[in-house]
Amino acid sequence: KRACSRIAPFLPPGLCDSTEMTDRETWATRIGFILASVGSAVGLGNIWRFPYQTAEFGGAAFLLVYLVAVLVIGVPAILGEFVIGRRADISAISAFDALDRPGWRIVGALGVFGGFWTLSYYSVVGGWVFRYIGASATGSYLESPGAYFISVSAGPEAVAFHGAFMLVTVGIVAFGIRGGIEKATKVMVPSIVLLLVGLAAYAFTLSGAEAGYQYFLSPDIDLLLSNYQTVVPAAVGQALFSLSLGFAVMITYASYIDDDENLFIDGGVIALTNTFIGITAGLVVFPLLAVQGGGYGEAGPGAIFVSIPTALSEVPFGTAVGFVFFLIVAVAALSSAISLLEVVVSYLVDSYGFERRRTSVLLGGIVFALGVPSATETAWLEWFDAIGVNLLLPLAVLLTVVFVGWVLADDAVEEVRRGADGFDALGPIWLWSIRSIVFLAVLGTVALSVFELTGAPL
Ligand code: PFF
């Protein structure tokens, strides 16, 4: 608390009037924690990134590797973050002090920084989605989707929509864990599931949908075997991103739970629900892509903003479907964005006694400013994305895995077993998996990313 008061003269008034340090919140219910975590996991990664990654890396073959990666790498890694957060009972960075390993604060700091960085352009894409909800109402993207996307994806209006997206994000985080995040995600996640299942059923009725299913669901094993060097790291990276790992979200969210929860079940339910929603998104996106003539492979980041609108101009109830689709994407993006902002807000609130509402507004403003280049020039967005998701994220996961696997080690096993009666045998198996397959897979992902980013020949 003192830390904030000391620099108070240099801060906007009221920033240090916090009561949260003495009276830390918890989730009201276990399902609240699960839904908030699912809300974080389900985002642009599932609906925007997952389909185009799947398309880029060969369809169903990618899906298959992704599913394995979620199970054998994602689930153990998410448990690792839970263990840190719940044992420390305090947000990222300070968690490492609370665990008596202050030298490892750098891991938390890297995660917090990475999340801040990623939110800046995530919000720009969120702004595009806001824009597309409105454009669905008027049908303005139908005539020439490619030109429309180019005209709205960068420039002053993209900056304004990025601002609007950040404003809503701040509006939720400002109300705290129970009053903001838990309340919001309790409505958001079930809405996403219901609407998405509805759209998947609709997509099933489209003529030409089979080609999409075929591409998405029947793996070409030969393709996989000949391209595994690119497919496997991409699938591992997607699994980590999709489960919101690396940026200390799961550390922070788990710091608000009680000790008697079974983390194995929580982690499993979160991963399962996230995967279910990702696959359902694919069952909406791929039939639509098939309707507009396939070409999945070229879809790229513009996929849902160009190919989907192209399809919408050819299907029954096109604009209504577009409206619901982009609404789902917006809700999913928001429920992830709030988790990224919460990581930083909770750090300042917990460790320095900052007042939550004003801190949310201040940090939202900084993230907004950091995102302006991405909203002005798409090349910046791609650069931020490459650094954030391909480098900072796997690096942060790698350090977390080392911390849990070798530094916490037996304490970690004890923590993961707490509240998990009857799951005792899983503790050591989990630690073993963290030390072997998870460590190696994430190390490989980091190494490949470094090669790629530095342009070194492999
Ligand atoms: N899991 C989110 C998505 O799939 O869109 C993205 C994300 C959120 C990644 C929060 C990392 C994170 F810490």
Residues whose N, C-alpha, C, O or C-beta is under 5 A from the ligand:
A	BS01	PFF	S40 A41 V42 G43 L44 G45 N46 F241 S242 L243 S244 L245 F247 V249 S336 L340
